[in-house]
Amino acid sequence: MIDLDRDGGLWTVTLNRPDKANSLTEEMLRHLAEIAEEAGQDETVRALVITGAGDRVFSAGADLEAAKAGLATSPVWERASGAIATLPCLTIAALNGTLAGGAFGMALACDLRIAVPNAKFFYPVAKLGFLPQPSDPRRMAALIGPARTKLVLLAGQKLTAEEALSFGLIDRIVAPDTLLETARMLSADALAGDAANLRGIKRLCG
């Protein structure tokens, strides 16, 4: 349910469970973390792209049955997002559709986020009675500020792609048929670059 395509220095990870809105199980999160950890040890990796299968939903967050069974509070979420956040290469979330719930973690951990025009963004933890993953509010606030973070997490507001772009939650809106092509284009300089230089640039960016 997690596919990995290795094309030279570009790795593309696909959440492949479209019949379940690419909702995440513990096994999927563990596999994602393992891929990111492996990429972090491989100096040939210059860029990692995360996307979803289908044309409507990037990920609906936790699988509901798994969430009720304890996945909502599992440390595997932080393991996955932490492994992505500390990657020395360029990381891009290519959001092929709606981003919801705990799936925010992997997108917020990426360096860049691009999304299709019909994508929606919501994180309904207040309504569902869960806390967000610990690093998510901090990363979200760094992008869109504390008040807008509360708009999403406390007020439960669903953002359109245009609103997400104006807030700074995503960096570009991209036509669906060019989403992965755009991610590759954004990766071009990193793919041509030197691993040590990429690490240095990321350190300077904070």
Sequence and secondary structure as in RCSB ss.txt:
>XXXX:A:sequence
MIDLDRDGGLWTVTLNRPDKANSLTEEMLRHLAEIAEEAGQDETVRALVITGAGDRVFSAGADLEAAKAGLATSP
VWERASGAIATLPCLTIAALNGTLAGGAFGMALACDLRIAVPNAKFFYPVAKLGFLPQPSDPRRMAALIGPARTK
LVLLAGQKLTAEEALSFGLIDRIVAPDTLLETARMLSADALAGDAANLRGIKRLCG
>XXXX:A:secstr
 EEEEEETTEEEEEE  GGGTT B HHHHHHHHHHHHHHHH TT  EEEEEESSSSEEE SB HHHHHTTGGG T
HHHHHHHHHHT SSEEEEEE SEEEGGGHHHHHTSSEEEE TT EEE  HHHHT    THHHHHHHHHH HHHHH
HHHTS   EEHHHHHHHTS SEE  GGGHHHHHHHHHHHHHHS HHHHHHHHHHH 
